Amino acid sequence: MTVLSAKNITMQFGGLTAVDQFNLELSANELVGLIGPNGAGKTTIFNMLTGVYVPTMGEIMLNDQSIIKKTPHEIVKLGASRTFQNIRLFKDLTAVENVKIAYHNFIDYNMVQGMFRTKKFWTEEKKAHEECMKLLDIFDMGEYADTLAKNLPYGQQRKLEIARALASDPKVLMLDEPAAGMNPNETAELMETIHFIRNKFDITVLLIEHDMKLVMGICERIIVVDYGKTIAEGTPDEIKNNPDVIRAYLGD
Ligand SMILES: Nc1ncnc2c1ncn2[C@@H]1O[C@H](COP(=O)(O)OP(=O)(O)OP(=O)(O)O)[C@@H](O)[C@H]1O
């Protein structure tokens, strides 16, 4: 079953075509890598899929519903969440508060209940706290729950971003270079965790990553873009030996 699809999406910035008629079909529970050299258009594709940019042309469907012109917030509510290449946490909130903000989008009480601190409010608050702590525990971050985001080590901040993206209960999770700046051990551990959460939450994961080896290790399918176009698509083995991919990465 297709959960997210893009048809001929194109993004032009003035005279520059950053993404040119890109197509995508993500099935339920797939773990797919989106790779390509610097400036290939990967982040622009993510920005279109998540409502940050409205494509110049093309259609995007999330669970059979068009999400063209929907806001990023609406798209999160419809089931697709993401992380950013540059960490975007609320630096002066604690780890668990960061996760709770995303979780609260889905919480079942209204403003009046919140203002007057009704019993339902407290019941839901307790549940929110427990669910958010469970998410932190998945990333081995329980001990950092009350640490301000800005005081977390860098690798933990990256993990917290993913935990926060999961708190909105997505069907599709898009990760923009989740291991950027991590050391090899942290990276290996994160890749295992991404595999684990895909299975545990039964979600589809689309992952941008620079490190080819790393993507090859966990993705079942890889899409390679260069100059805004798909130049190859296939299993890690197919991609590894594709002459167009080798040329794009190594140059002529
Ligand atoms: N807001 C923008 N305005 C103008 N040009 C842009 C904008 N965003 C991206 N571009 C250009 O679009 C092209 C694709 O950029 P994009 O950031 O999507 O590539 P990328 O594959 O994510 O690169 P990297 O791996 O370096 O992050 C680049 O030429 C970039 O300079």
The ligand as a MOL file (V3000), in Angstrom:
LIG
                    3D

  0  0  0     0  0            999 V3000
M  V30 BEGIN CTAB
M  V30 COUNTS 31 33 0 0 0
M  V30 BEGIN ATOM
M  V30 1 N 15.5520 28.6090 -0.8630 0
M  V30 2 C 16.3690 28.4650 -1.9070 0
M  V30 3 N 16.5680 29.4670 -2.7840 0
M  V30 4 C 17.3910 29.3350 -3.8390 0
M  V30 5 N 18.0660 28.2040 -4.1370 0
M  V30 6 C 17.9120 27.1690 -3.2960 0
M  V30 7 C 17.0630 27.2280 -2.1340 0
M  V30 8 N 17.1180 26.0320 -1.4920 0
M  V30 9 C 17.9430 25.2660 -2.2170 0
M  V30 10 N 18.4280 25.9360 -3.2930 0
M  V30 11 C 19.3280 25.4060 -4.3260 0
M  V30 12 O 18.7100 24.2240 -4.8100 0
M  V30 13 C 19.6870 23.2240 -5.0660 0
M  V30 14 C 19.3670 21.9900 -4.2510 0
M  V30 15 O 19.6150 22.2630 -2.8730 0
M  V30 16 P 19.3060 21.2320 -1.7100 0
M  V30 17 O 19.6380 21.9100 -0.4210 0
M  V30 18 O 17.9450 20.6980 -1.8850 0
M  V30 19 O 20.3520 20.0780 -2.0210 0
M  V30 20 P 20.8030 18.8650 -1.1000 0
M  V30 21 O 20.8760 17.6810 -1.9880 0
M  V30 22 O 19.9260 18.7770 0.0820 0
M  V30 23 O 22.2600 19.3340 -0.6930 0
M  V30 24 P 23.1260 19.0110 0.6280 0
M  V30 25 O 23.4530 17.5750 0.5470 0
M  V30 26 O 24.3200 19.8900 0.4380 0
M  V30 27 O 22.2750 19.3750 1.7990 0
M  V30 28 C 21.0310 23.8440 -4.7390 0
M  V30 29 O 21.5830 24.3530 -5.9340 0
M  V30 30 C 20.6760 24.9610 -3.7770 0
M  V30 31 O 21.6240 25.9930 -3.8470 0
M  V30 END ATOM
M  V30 BEGIN BOND
M  V30 1 1 1 2
M  V30 2 1 2 3
M  V30 3 2 2 7
M  V30 4 2 3 4
M  V30 5 1 4 5
M  V30 6 2 5 6
M  V30 7 1 6 7
M  V30 8 1 6 10
M  V30 9 1 7 8
M  V30 10 2 8 9
M  V30 11 1 9 10
M  V30 12 1 10 11
M  V30 13 1 11 12
M  V30 14 1 11 30
M  V30 15 1 12 13
M  V30 16 1 13 14
M  V30 17 1 13 28
M  V30 18 1 14 15
M  V30 19 1 15 16
M  V30 20 2 16 17
M  V30 21 1 16 18
M  V30 22 1 16 19
M  V30 23 1 19 20
M  V30 24 2 20 21
M  V30 25 1 20 22
M  V30 26 1 20 23
M  V30 27 1 23 24
M  V30 28 2 24 25
M  V30 29 1 24 26
M  V30 30 1 24 27
M  V30 31 1 28 29
M  V30 32 1 28 30
M  V30 33 1 30 31
M  V30 END BOND
M  V30 END CTAB
M  END
